[in-house]
């Protein structure tokens, strides 16, 4: 098949049905490779104020014995009070309960690149100009057995 004879749909959205087809295809390929099933289990850690408004939170997912932390946020006036540290530690505890061997995440050079090393995370990759003039940084941490 020549690439020129292929017709692709290019879009900034994806239907649930199309996403499921991609995920099912990846899962089937993974199964053929005799890998463990690719099962994503969400993890959410949220702190609310007296009015039940979210003032801090962490979101991620566990799969293949690792926790991927997608988002960590603390409301500006509550920063520097160890909420972020407490959420990361709670996430690590939950990851261990789920049988995870490690945690990994991404941050930007303008976000919190000094925060994660203080918690034992090691930088494993730096992508320059992500966005232009900044860096995207990958951090990981092996969890104790």
N, CA, C and O atoms as a GROMACS GRO file, in nm:
protein
  580
    1UNK      N    1   0.086  -0.118   0.000
    1UNK     CA    2   0.000   0.000   0.000
    1UNK      C    3   0.090   0.123   0.000
    1UNK      O    4   0.182   0.133   0.080
    2UNK      N    5   0.062   0.213  -0.087
    2UNK     CA    6   0.134   0.340  -0.092
    2UNK      C    7   0.067   0.439   0.001
    2UNK      O    8  -0.056   0.444   0.009
    3UNK      N    9   0.147   0.518   0.070
    3UNK     CA   10   0.092   0.620   0.161
    3UNK      C   11  -0.001   0.714   0.088
    3UNK      O   12  -0.101   0.759   0.143
    4UNK      N   13   0.033   0.744  -0.037
    4UNK     CA   14  -0.051   0.837  -0.115
    4UNK      C   15  -0.191   0.782  -0.138
    4UNK      O   16  -0.285   0.859  -0.160
    5UNK      N   17  -0.207   0.650  -0.132
    5UNK     CA   18  -0.339   0.592  -0.156
    5UNK      C   19  -0.421   0.582  -0.027
    5UNK      O   20  -0.537   0.540  -0.032
    6UNK      N   21  -0.364   0.621   0.088
    6UNK     CA   22  -0.435   0.617   0.215
    6UNK      C   23  -0.516   0.744   0.234
    6UNK      O   24  -0.474   0.853   0.193
    7UNK      N   25  -0.629   0.729   0.296
    7UNK     CA   26  -0.712   0.844   0.329
    7UNK      C   27  -0.732   0.844   0.480
    7UNK      O   28  -0.782   0.746   0.536
    8UNK      N   29  -0.694   0.952   0.546
    8UNK     CA   30  -0.705   0.963   0.690
    8UNK      C   31  -0.806   1.069   0.728
    8UNK      O   32  -0.825   1.166   0.655
    9UNK      N   33  -0.871   1.049   0.840
    9UNK     CA   34  -0.954   1.154   0.899
    9UNK      C   35  -0.868   1.224   1.002
    9UNK      O   36  -0.815   1.160   1.093
   10UNK      N   37  -0.853   1.354   0.992
   10UNK     CA   38  -0.776   1.433   1.087
   10UNK      C   39  -0.873   1.524   1.160
   10UNK      O   40  -0.952   1.594   1.097
   11UNK      N   41  -0.867   1.523   1.294
   11UNK     CA   42  -0.965   1.598   1.372
   11UNK      C   43  -0.904   1.639   1.506
   11UNK      O   44  -0.802   1.584   1.547
   12UNK      N   45  -0.966   1.734   1.572
   12UNK     CA   46  -0.924   1.771   1.707
   12UNK      C   47  -1.015   1.708   1.812
   12UNK      O   48  -1.012   1.746   1.928
   13UNK      N   49  -1.097   1.611   1.770
   13UNK     CA   50  -1.183   1.536   1.862
   13UNK      C   51  -1.178   1.389   1.826
   13UNK      O   52  -1.135   1.352   1.716
   14UNK      N   53  -1.222   1.305   1.918
   14UNK     CA   54  -1.235   1.162   1.890
   14UNK      C   55  -1.361   1.113   1.959
   14UNK      O   56  -1.388   1.148   2.074
   15UNK      N   57  -1.437   1.032   1.888
   15UNK     CA   58  -1.560   0.978   1.946
   15UNK      C   59  -1.524   0.868   2.046
   15UNK      O   60  -1.416   0.808   2.038
   16UNK      N   61  -1.614   0.843   2.138
   16UNK     CA   62  -1.592   0.735   2.235
   16UNK      C   63  -1.575   0.602   2.163
   16UNK      O   64  -1.493   0.519   2.203
   17UNK      N   65  -1.652   0.582   2.056
   17UNK     CA   66  -1.644   0.458   1.980
   17UNK      C   67  -1.507   0.442   1.913
   17UNK      O   68  -1.448   0.334   1.917
   18UNK      N   69  -1.455   0.549   1.852
   18UNK     CA   70  -1.323   0.543   1.789
   18UNK      C   71  -1.214   0.523   1.893
   18UNK      O   72  -1.120   0.446   1.870
   19UNK      N   73  -1.224   0.592   2.006
   19UNK     CA   74  -1.125   0.574   2.112
   19UNK      C   75  -1.126   0.431   2.162
   19UNK      O   76  -1.020   0.373   2.186
   20UNK      N   77  -1.244   0.374   2.179
   20UNK     CA   78  -1.254   0.235   2.223
   20UNK      C   79  -1.190   0.141   2.122
   20UNK      O   80  -1.123   0.044   2.159
   21UNK      N   81  -1.209   0.169   1.992
   21UNK     CA   82  -1.148   0.085   1.888
   21UNK      C   83  -0.995   0.089   1.898
   21UNK      O   84  -0.929  -0.014   1.886
   22UNK      N   85  -0.940   0.208   1.922
   22UNK     CA   86  -0.794   0.219   1.936
   22UNK      C   87  -0.746   0.145   2.061
   22UNK      O   88  -0.648   0.071   2.056
   23UNK      N   89  -0.815   0.165   2.173
   23UNK     CA   90  -0.776   0.100   2.298
   23UNK      C   91  -0.788  -0.052   2.286
   23UNK      O   92  -0.701  -0.125   2.334
   24UNK      N   93  -0.896  -0.100   2.222
   24UNK     CA   94  -0.914  -0.244   2.203
   24UNK      C   95  -0.805  -0.301   2.114
   24UNK      O   96  -0.754  -0.410   2.138
   25UNK      N   97  -0.770  -0.226   2.010
   25UNK     CA   98  -0.663  -0.272   1.921
   25UNK      C   99  -0.530  -0.281   1.992
   25UNK      O  100  -0.455  -0.377   1.974
   26UNK      N  101  -0.499  -0.181   2.074
   26UNK     CA  102  -0.376  -0.183   2.152
   26UNK      C  103  -0.376  -0.298   2.252
   26UNK      O  104  -0.276  -0.367   2.268
   27UNK      N  105  -0.489  -0.319   2.318
   27UNK     CA  106  -0.501  -0.428   2.414
   27UNK      C  107  -0.481  -0.564   2.346
   27UNK      O  108  -0.415  -0.652   2.400
   28UNK      N  109  -0.539  -0.580   2.227
   28UNK     CA  110  -0.523  -0.705   2.152
   28UNK      C  111  -0.378  -0.727   2.112
   28UNK      O  112  -0.326  -0.838   2.124
   29UNK      N  113  -0.312  -0.622   2.066
   29UNK     CA  114  -0.170  -0.632   2.029
   29UNK      C  115  -0.087  -0.670   2.152
   29UNK      O  116   0.002  -0.754   2.144
   30UNK      N  117  -0.116  -0.606   2.264
   30UNK     CA  118  -0.044  -0.635   2.387
   30UNK      C  119  -0.061  -0.781   2.428
   30UNK      O  120   0.035  -0.846   2.470
   31UNK      N  121  -0.182  -0.832   2.416
   31UNK     CA  122  -0.210  -0.971   2.453
   31UNK      C  123  -0.130  -1.068   2.367
   31UNK      O  124  -0.080  -1.169   2.417
   32UNK      N  125  -0.117  -1.038   2.238
   32UNK     CA  126  -0.040  -1.123   2.146
   32UNK      C  127   0.107  -1.126   2.187
   32UNK      O  128   0.176  -1.225   2.165
   33UNK      N  129   0.154  -1.017   2.245
   33UNK     CA  130   0.294  -1.009   2.287
   33UNK      C  131   0.317  -1.079   2.420
   33UNK      O  132   0.427  -1.071   2.475
   34UNK      N  133   0.217  -1.147   2.471
   34UNK     CA  134   0.218  -1.215   2.602
   34UNK      C  135   0.255  -1.120   2.716
   34UNK      O  136   0.326  -1.157   2.810
   35UNK      N  137   0.205  -0.999   2.705
   35UNK     CA  138   0.223  -0.901   2.811
   35UNK      C  139   0.100  -0.907   2.902
   35UNK      O  140  -0.005  -0.956   2.861
   36UNK      N  141   0.115  -0.857   3.025
   36UNK     CA  142  -0.004  -0.849   3.110
   36UNK      C  143  -0.108  -0.757   3.048
   36UNK      O  144  -0.075  -0.668   2.970
   37UNK      N  145  -0.232  -0.780   3.082
   37UNK     CA  146  -0.340  -0.695   3.030
   37UNK      C  147  -0.313  -0.550   3.064
   37UNK      O  148  -0.263  -0.518   3.173
   38UNK      N  149  -0.346  -0.462   2.972
   38UNK     CA  150  -0.329  -0.318   2.991
   38UNK      C  151  -0.458  -0.265   3.052
   38UNK      O  152  -0.553  -0.232   2.981
   39UNK      N  153  -0.458  -0.257   3.185
   39UNK     CA  154  -0.577  -0.213   3.258
   39UNK      C  155  -0.542  -0.087   3.334
   39UNK      O  156  -0.454  -0.088   3.420
   40UNK      N  157  -0.611   0.023   3.302
   40UNK     CA  158  -0.589   0.151   3.368
   40UNK      C  159  -0.686   0.164   3.485
   40UNK      O  160  -0.807   0.147   3.469
   41UNK      N  161  -0.631   0.193   3.603
   41UNK     CA  162  -0.715   0.216   3.721
   41UNK      C  163  -0.690   0.359   3.768
   41UNK      O  164  -0.580   0.390   3.813
   42UNK      N  165  -0.790   0.445   3.758
   42UNK     CA  166  -0.773   0.585   3.798
   42UNK      C  167  -0.739   0.599   3.946
   42UNK      O  168  -0.775   0.515   4.028
   43UNK      N  169  -0.670   0.708   3.977
   43UNK     CA  170  -0.640   0.744   4.116
   43UNK      C  171  -0.667   0.893   4.130
   43UNK      O  172  -0.612   0.974   4.056
   44UNK      N  173  -0.750   0.928   4.226
   44UNK     CA  174  -0.784   1.067   4.251
   44UNK      C  175  -0.768   1.095   4.400
   44UNK      O  176  -0.818   1.021   4.484
   45UNK      N  177  -0.697   1.202   4.430
   45UNK     CA  178  -0.680   1.247   4.569
   45UNK      C  179  -0.720   1.394   4.570
   45UNK      O  180  -0.660   1.476   4.500
   46UNK      N  181  -0.822   1.428   4.648
   46UNK     CA  182  -0.878   1.562   4.646
   46UNK      C  183  -0.890   1.616   4.788
   46UNK      O  184  -0.927   1.543   4.880
   47UNK      N  185  -0.858   1.743   4.806
   47UNK     CA  186  -0.881   1.814   4.932
   47UNK      C  187  -0.983   1.922   4.905
   47UNK      O  188  -0.972   1.997   4.809
   48UNK      N  189  -1.084   1.928   4.992
   48UNK     CA  190  -1.191   2.027   4.978
   48UNK      C  191  -1.190   2.120   5.100
   48UNK      O  192  -1.148   2.081   5.209
   49UNK      N  193  -1.238   2.240   5.080
   49UNK     CA  194  -1.252   2.333   5.193
   49UNK      C  195  -1.388   2.310   5.260
   49UNK      O  196  -1.461   2.217   5.225
   50UNK      N  197  -1.421   2.393   5.356
   50UNK     CA  198  -1.546   2.379   5.432
   50UNK      C  199  -1.669   2.389   5.343
   50UNK      O  200  -1.774   2.334   5.376
   51UNK      N  201  -1.657   2.459   5.229
   51UNK     CA  202  -1.769   2.473   5.135
   51UNK      C  203  -1.774   2.361   5.032
   51UNK      O  204  -1.856   2.364   4.940
   52UNK      N  205  -1.686   2.261   5.048
   52UNK     CA  206  -1.678   2.146   4.957
   52UNK      C  207  -1.616   2.181   4.821
   52UNK      O  208  -1.630   2.106   4.724
   53UNK      N  209  -1.548   2.296   4.814
   53UNK     CA  210  -1.479   2.337   4.693
   53UNK      C  211  -1.341   2.269   4.689
   53UNK      O  212  -1.272   2.265   4.791
   54UNK      N  213  -1.302   2.217   4.575
   54UNK     CA  214  -1.170   2.154   4.560
   54UNK      C  215  -1.064   2.262   4.570
   54UNK      O  216  -1.066   2.360   4.496
   55UNK      N  217  -0.968   2.243   4.664
   55UNK     CA  218  -0.860   2.340   4.683
   55UNK      C  219  -0.723   2.278   4.653
   55UNK      O  220  -0.622   2.349   4.647
   56UNK      N  221  -0.720   2.146   4.635
   56UNK     CA  222  -0.597   2.077   4.599
   56UNK      C  223  -0.636   1.940   4.545
   56UNK      O  224  -0.739   1.883   4.583
   57UNK      N  225  -0.553   1.888   4.457
   57UNK     CA  226  -0.585   1.757   4.405
   57UNK      C  227  -0.472   1.696   4.325
   57UNK      O  228  -0.381   1.764   4.278
   58UNK      N  229  -0.482   1.566   4.310
   58UNK     CA  230  -0.388   1.487   4.232
   58UNK      C  231  -0.471   1.389   4.152
   58UNK      O  232  -0.566   1.330   4.203
   59UNK      N  233  -0.434   1.372   4.025
   59UNK     CA  234  -0.501   1.273   3.942
   59UNK      C  235  -0.394   1.191   3.870
   59UNK      O  236  -0.294   1.244   3.824
   60UNK      N  237  -0.419   1.062   3.862
   60UNK     CA  238  -0.329   0.975   3.790
   60UNK      C  239  -0.397   0.843   3.759
   60UNK      O  240  -0.519   0.831   3.771
   61UNK      N  241  -0.318   0.746   3.721
   61UNK     CA  242  -0.370   0.612   3.694
   61UNK      C  243  -0.259   0.510   3.711
   61UNK      O  244  -0.142   0.538   3.685
   62UNK      N  245  -0.298   0.394   3.755
   62UNK     CA  246  -0.202   0.285   3.768
   62UNK      C  247  -0.225   0.186   3.653
   62UNK      O  248  -0.338   0.160   3.612
   63UNK      N  249  -0.116   0.134   3.603
   63UNK     CA  250  -0.119   0.027   3.502
   63UNK      C  251   0.018  -0.036   3.496
   63UNK      O  252   0.120   0.030   3.519
   64UNK      N  253   0.020  -0.163   3.465
   64UNK     CA  254   0.145  -0.239   3.455
   64UNK      C  255   0.238  -0.214   3.574
   64UNK      O  256   0.359  -0.197   3.557
   65UNK      N  257   0.182  -0.212   3.691
   65UNK     CA  258   0.259  -0.199   3.816
   65UNK      C  259   0.331  -0.066   3.831
   65UNK      O  260   0.432  -0.058   3.902
   66UNK      N  261   0.283   0.038   3.767
   66UNK     CA  262   0.337   0.173   3.783
   66UNK      C  263   0.222   0.270   3.803
   66UNK      O  264   0.111   0.249   3.754
   67UNK      N  265   0.250   0.377   3.876
   67UNK     CA  266   0.157   0.489   3.888
   67UNK      C  267   0.207   0.601   3.798
   67UNK      O  268   0.323   0.642   3.806
   68UNK      N  269   0.119   0.650   3.713
   68UNK     CA  270   0.147   0.769   3.634
   68UNK      C  271   0.068   0.883   3.697
   68UNK      O  272  -0.055   0.877   3.703
   69UNK      N  273   0.137   0.986   3.744
   69UNK     CA  274   0.070   1.105   3.798
   69UNK      C  275   0.054   1.204   3.685
   69UNK      O  276   0.152   1.254   3.630
   70UNK      N  277  -0.071   1.232   3.651
   70UNK     CA  278  -0.102   1.322   3.540
   70UNK      C  279  -0.107   1.467   3.585
   70UNK      O  280  -0.054   1.554   3.516
   71UNK      N  281  -0.170   1.494   3.698
   71UNK     CA  282  -0.191   1.632   3.742
   71UNK      C  283  -0.177   1.644   3.893
   71UNK      O  284  -0.226   1.560   3.968
   72UNK      N  285  -0.110   1.751   3.936
   72UNK     CA  286  -0.102   1.787   4.078
   72UNK      C  287  -0.127   1.936   4.085
   72UNK      O  288  -0.063   2.014   4.013
   73UNK      N  289  -0.219   1.978   4.171
   73UNK     CA  290  -0.250   2.119   4.182
   73UNK      C  291  -0.287   2.153   4.326
   73UNK      O  292  -0.358   2.078   4.392
   74UNK      N  293  -0.238   2.268   4.373
   74UNK     CA  294  -0.273   2.323   4.504
   74UNK      C  295  -0.309   2.469   4.482
   74UNK      O  296  -0.236   2.544   4.418
   75UNK      N  297  -0.424   2.508   4.536
   75UNK     CA  298  -0.469   2.647   4.526
   75UNK      C  299  -0.358   2.739   4.578
   75UNK      O  300  -0.293   2.710   4.678
   76UNK      N  301  -0.338   2.849   4.508
   76UNK     CA  302  -0.224   2.939   4.535
   76UNK      C  303  -0.208   2.977   4.682
   76UNK      O  304  -0.096   2.970   4.734
   77UNK      N  305  -0.314   3.016   4.750
   77UNK     CA  306  -0.301   3.060   4.889
   77UNK      C  307  -0.274   2.946   4.987
   77UNK      O  308  -0.249   2.971   5.105
   78UNK      N  309  -0.279   2.822   4.940
   78UNK     CA  310  -0.251   2.706   5.026
   78UNK      C  311  -0.116   2.642   4.997
   78UNK      O  312  -0.080   2.542   5.059
   79UNK      N  313  -0.042   2.699   4.905
   79UNK     CA  314   0.090   2.644   4.872
   79UNK      C  315   0.188   2.671   4.986
   79UNK      O  316   0.165   2.758   5.070
   80UNK      N  317   0.296   2.596   4.987
   80UNK     CA  318   0.401   2.605   5.090
   80UNK      C  319   0.351   2.558   5.227
   80UNK      O  320   0.404   2.597   5.330
   81UNK      N  321   0.247   2.473   5.226
   81UNK     CA  322   0.194   2.417   5.351
   81UNK      C  323   0.202   2.264   5.350
   81UNK      O  324   0.139   2.198   5.432
   82UNK      N  325   0.280   2.208   5.258
   82UNK     CA  326   0.306   2.064   5.246
   82UNK      C  327   0.186   1.984   5.195
   82UNK      O  328   0.185   1.861   5.209
   83UNK      N  329   0.087   2.050   5.137
   83UNK     CA  330  -0.026   1.976   5.080
   83UNK      C  331   0.019   1.892   4.960
   83UNK      O  332  -0.023   1.777   4.945
   84UNK      N  333   0.103   1.950   4.875
   84UNK     CA  334   0.152   1.876   4.760
   84UNK      C  335   0.231   1.754   4.803
   84UNK      O  336   0.214   1.645   4.748
   85UNK      N  337   0.318   1.772   4.900
   85UNK     CA  338   0.396   1.660   4.953
   85UNK      C  339   0.305   1.552   5.008
   85UNK      O  340   0.325   1.433   4.982
   86UNK      N  341   0.204   1.593   5.085
   86UNK     CA  342   0.112   1.497   5.145
   86UNK      C  343   0.035   1.420   5.038
   86UNK      O  344   0.012   1.300   5.052
   87UNK      N  345  -0.006   1.490   4.932
   87UNK     CA  346  -0.078   1.420   4.825
   87UNK      C  347   0.012   1.321   4.752
   87UNK      O  348  -0.031   1.210   4.722
   88UNK      N  349   0.136   1.360   4.724
   88UNK     CA  350   0.230   1.268   4.658
   88UNK      C  351   0.253   1.146   4.746
   88UNK      O  352   0.254   1.033   4.697
   89UNK      N  353   0.271   1.168   4.875
   89UNK     CA  354   0.293   1.055   4.966
   89UNK      C  355   0.170   0.964   4.973
   89UNK      O  356   0.183   0.842   4.977
   90UNK      N  357   0.051   1.023   4.973
   90UNK     CA  358  -0.072   0.943   4.973
   90UNK      C  359  -0.082   0.863   4.842
   90UNK      O  360  -0.124   0.747   4.843
   91UNK      N  361  -0.044   0.926   4.731
   91UNK     CA  362  -0.046   0.856   4.602
   91UNK      C  363   0.053   0.740   4.601
   91UNK      O  364   0.022   0.632   4.552
   92UNK      N  365   0.172   0.762   4.656
   92UNK     CA  366   0.271   0.655   4.663
   92UNK      C  367   0.222   0.540   4.750
   92UNK      O  368   0.240   0.424   4.716
   93UNK      N  369   0.159   0.574   4.863
   93UNK     CA  370   0.104   0.470   4.951
   93UNK      C  371   0.000   0.387   4.877
   93UNK      O  372   0.001   0.264   4.884
   94UNK      N  373  -0.091   0.455   4.806
   94UNK     CA  374  -0.194   0.384   4.731
   94UNK      C  375  -0.133   0.301   4.619
   94UNK      O  376  -0.178   0.189   4.592
   95UNK      N  377  -0.031   0.355   4.554
   95UNK     CA  378   0.037   0.281   4.446
   95UNK      C  379   0.096   0.151   4.502
   95UNK      O  380   0.086   0.046   4.439
   96UNK      N  381   0.158   0.159   4.618
   96UNK     CA  382   0.214   0.038   4.679
   96UNK      C  383   0.104  -0.063   4.711
   96UNK      O  384   0.122  -0.183   4.690
   97UNK      N  385  -0.009  -0.015   4.761
   97UNK     CA  386  -0.122  -0.105   4.789
   97UNK      C  387  -0.170  -0.173   4.662
   97UNK      O  388  -0.219  -0.286   4.666
   98UNK      N  389  -0.156  -0.104   4.549
   98UNK     CA  390  -0.198  -0.159   4.420
   98UNK      C  391  -0.089  -0.245   4.357
   98UNK      O  392  -0.106  -0.294   4.245
   99UNK      N  393   0.022  -0.263   4.426
   99UNK     CA  394   0.129  -0.348   4.376
   99UNK      C  395   0.226  -0.279   4.281
   99UNK      O  396   0.298  -0.345   4.208
  100UNK      N  397   0.227  -0.147   4.283
  100UNK     CA  398   0.316  -0.073   4.192
  100UNK      C  399   0.461  -0.076   4.241
  100UNK      O  400   0.488  -0.081   4.361
  101UNK      N  401   0.552  -0.074   4.146
  101UNK     CA  402   0.695  -0.072   4.176
  101UNK      C  403   0.754   0.067   4.159
  101UNK      O  404   0.868   0.092   4.200
  102UNK      N  405   0.678   0.160   4.098
  102UNK     CA  406   0.731   0.293   4.077
  102UNK      C  407   0.624   0.392   4.039
  102UNK      O  408   0.508   0.358   4.016
  103UNK      N  409   0.668   0.519   4.032
  103UNK     CA  410   0.582   0.632   3.997
  103UNK      C  411   0.657   0.715   3.894
  103UNK      O  412   0.779   0.732   3.904
  104UNK      N  413   0.585   0.766   3.795
  104UNK     CA  414   0.648   0.860   3.703
  104UNK      C  415   0.550   0.972   3.670
  104UNK      O  416   0.429   0.957   3.684
  105UNK      N  417   0.606   1.084   3.626
  105UNK     CA  418   0.525   1.202   3.597
  105UNK      C  419   0.602   1.297   3.508
  105UNK      O  420   0.722   1.282   3.485
  106UNK      N  421   0.530   1.397   3.457
  106UNK     CA  422   0.587   1.504   3.378
  106UNK      C  423   0.560   1.636   3.449
  106UNK      O  424   0.458   1.652   3.514
  107UNK      N  425   0.653   1.729   3.435
  107UNK     CA  426   0.630   1.866   3.479
  107UNK      C  427   0.701   1.958   3.381
  107UNK      O  428   0.775   1.912   3.294
  108UNK      N  429   0.678   2.086   3.395
  108UNK     CA  430   0.741   2.185   3.307
  108UNK      C  431   0.844   2.264   3.387
  108UNK      O  432   0.836   2.270   3.510
  109UNK      N  433   0.939   2.323   3.318
  109UNK     CA  434   1.043   2.400   3.385
  109UNK      C  435   0.984   2.520   3.458
  109UNK      O  436   1.047   2.570   3.552
  110UNK      N  437   0.867   2.567   3.419
  110UNK     CA  438   0.804   2.681   3.487
  110UNK      C  439   0.706   2.636   3.595
  110UNK      O  440   0.646   2.721   3.661
  111UNK      N  441   0.688   2.506   3.614
  111UNK     CA  442   0.596   2.456   3.716
  111UNK      C  443   0.672   2.423   3.845
  111UNK      O  444   0.698   2.512   3.926
  112UNK      N  445   0.706   2.298   3.863
  112UNK     CA  446   0.763   2.257   3.991
  112UNK      C  447   0.884   2.164   3.974
  112UNK      O  448   0.887   2.056   4.032
  113UNK      N  449   0.984   2.204   3.895
  113UNK     CA  450   1.095   2.112   3.872
  113UNK      C  451   1.181   2.084   3.995
  113UNK      O  452   1.249   1.982   4.000
  114UNK      N  453   1.179   2.171   4.095
  114UNK     CA  454   1.258   2.148   4.216
  114UNK      C  455   1.182   2.071   4.323
  114UNK      O  456   1.241   2.023   4.419
  115UNK      N  457   1.051   2.060   4.308
  115UNK     CA  458   0.966   1.994   4.408
  115UNK      C  459   0.990   1.843   4.413
  115UNK      O  460   1.010   1.787   4.521
  116UNK      N  461   0.989   1.778   4.298
  116UNK     CA  462   0.994   1.632   4.294
  116UNK      C  463   1.126   1.573   4.342
  116UNK      O  464   1.124   1.471   4.411
  117UNK      N  465   1.242   1.630   4.308
  117UNK     CA  466   1.368   1.574   4.361
  117UNK      C  467   1.373   1.573   4.514
  117UNK      O  468   1.434   1.484   4.573
  118UNK      N  469   1.309   1.671   4.578
  118UNK     CA  470   1.305   1.674   4.725
  118UNK      C  471   1.230   1.554   4.782
  118UNK      O  472   1.248   1.518   4.899
  119UNK      N  473   1.146   1.492   4.698
  119UNK     CA  474   1.068   1.376   4.742
  119UNK      C  475   1.130   1.245   4.692
  119UNK      O  476   1.068   1.139   4.700
  120UNK      N  477   1.252   1.253   4.641
  120UNK     CA  478   1.322   1.132   4.598
  120UNK      C  479   1.304   1.096   4.451
  120UNK      O  480   1.345   0.988   4.409
  121UNK      N  481   1.246   1.185   4.373
  121UNK     CA  482   1.226   1.158   4.230
  121UNK      C  483   1.352   1.194   4.152
  121UNK      O  484   1.418   1.293   4.182
  122UNK      N  485   1.383   1.112   4.054
  122UNK     CA  486   1.500   1.132   3.968
  122UNK      C  487   1.452   1.175   3.829
  122UNK      O  488   1.357   1.119   3.774
  123UNK      N  489   1.519   1.274   3.775
  123UNK     CA  490   1.488   1.320   3.639
  123UNK      C  491   1.536   1.213   3.542
  123UNK      O  492   1.650   1.168   3.550
  124UNK      N  493   1.448   1.172   3.448
  124UNK     CA  494   1.490   1.072   3.350
  124UNK      C  495   1.491   1.122   3.207
  124UNK      O  496   1.543   1.055   3.118
  125UNK      N  497   1.432   1.240   3.183
  125UNK     CA  498   1.437   1.296   3.048
  125UNK      C  499   1.407   1.446   3.055
  125UNK      O  500   1.332   1.492   3.141
  126UNK      N  501   1.468   1.520   2.963
  126UNK     CA  502   1.442   1.662   2.948
  126UNK      C  503   1.415   1.688   2.800
  126UNK      O  504   1.493   1.648   2.714
  127UNK      N  505   1.303   1.753   2.773
  127UNK     CA  506   1.269   1.789   2.636
  127UNK      C  507   1.273   1.940   2.626
  127UNK      O  508   1.192   2.010   2.686
  128UNK      N  509   1.369   1.991   2.549
  128UNK     CA  510   1.384   2.135   2.532
  128UNK      C  511   1.275   2.191   2.440
  128UNK      O  512   1.220   2.120   2.356
  129UNK      N  513   1.246   2.320   2.459
  129UNK     CA  514   1.149   2.393   2.376
  129UNK      C  515   1.011   2.328   2.378
  129UNK      O  516   0.947   2.310   2.275
  130UNK      N  517   0.966   2.295   2.500
  130UNK     CA  518   0.835   2.231   2.520
  130UNK      C  519   0.763   2.303   2.631
  130UNK      O  520   0.761   2.249   2.742
  131UNK      N  521   0.704   2.422   2.613
  131UNK     CA  522   0.696   2.502   2.490
  131UNK      C  523   0.827   2.579   2.467
  131UNK      O  524   0.919   2.575   2.549
  132UNK      N  525   0.833   2.647   2.355
  132UNK     CA  526   0.954   2.720   2.316
  132UNK      C  527   1.006   2.803   2.433
  132UNK      O  528   0.933   2.879   2.496
  133UNK      N  529   1.135   2.785   2.462
  133UNK     CA  530   1.199   2.859   2.570
  133UNK      C  531   1.189   2.791   2.705
  133UNK      O  532   1.244   2.840   2.804
  134UNK      N  533   1.119   2.678   2.711
  134UNK     CA  534   1.100   2.606   2.837
  134UNK      C  535   1.131   2.458   2.816
  134UNK      O  536   1.165   2.416   2.705
  135UNK      N  537   1.120   2.381   2.922
  135UNK     CA  538   1.149   2.238   2.914
  135UNK      C  539   1.034   2.157   2.974
  135UNK      O  540   0.965   2.202   3.066
  136UNK      N  541   1.017   2.038   2.921
  136UNK     CA  542   0.929   1.938   2.981
  136UNK      C  543   1.022   1.836   3.044
  136UNK      O  544   1.115   1.786   2.980
  137UNK      N  545   0.996   1.804   3.170
  137UNK     CA  546   1.084   1.718   3.247
  137UNK      C  547   1.011   1.594   3.293
  137UNK      O  548   0.899   1.602   3.343
  138UNK      N  549   1.073   1.479   3.275
  138UNK     CA  550   1.018   1.354   3.324
  138UNK      C  551   1.088   1.314   3.452
  138UNK      O  552   1.211   1.315   3.459
  139UNK      N  553   1.011   1.278   3.555
  139UNK     CA  554   1.065   1.232   3.682
  139UNK      C  555   1.008   1.095   3.714
  139UNK      O  556   0.896   1.062   3.675
  140UNK      N  557   1.086   1.015   3.784
  140UNK     CA  558   1.041   0.884   3.827
  140UNK      C  559   1.098   0.850   3.964
  140UNK      O  560   1.198   0.906   4.008
  141UNK      N  561   1.031   0.758   4.030
  141UNK     CA  562   1.077   0.712   4.161
  141UNK      C  563   1.039   0.566   4.175
  141UNK      O  564   0.924   0.528   4.152
  142UNK      N  565   1.136   0.484   4.213
  142UNK     CA  566   1.107   0.343   4.246
  142UNK      C  567   1.053   0.340   4.388
  142UNK      O  568   1.103   0.410   4.476
  143UNK      N  569   0.952   0.260   4.408
  143UNK     CA  570   0.894   0.245   4.541
  143UNK      C  571   0.959   0.129   4.614
  143UNK      O  572   1.002   0.031   4.553
  144UNK      N  573   0.966   0.141   4.746
  144UNK     CA  574   1.025   0.033   4.828
  144UNK      C  575   0.938  -0.091   4.815
  144UNK      O  576   0.815  -0.082   4.806
  145UNK      N  577   1.002  -0.205   4.814
  145UNK     CA  578   0.930  -0.333   4.802
  145UNK      C  579   0.850  -0.363   4.925
  145UNK      O  580   0.783  -0.466   4.932
   0.00000   0.00000   0.00000
